[in-house]
């Protein structure tokens, strides 16, 4: 759940500020999102 909060915080920063996310940070956010989705898919199926 900590990873989900981090992802939401990153999204808020990009959405509500003039902050430009570099390519590496964007890729890390996508990777974190994929891991969170994978976690929930495995948890819900159990």
Order of alpha helices (4+ residues) and beta strands (2+ residues): alpha-alpha
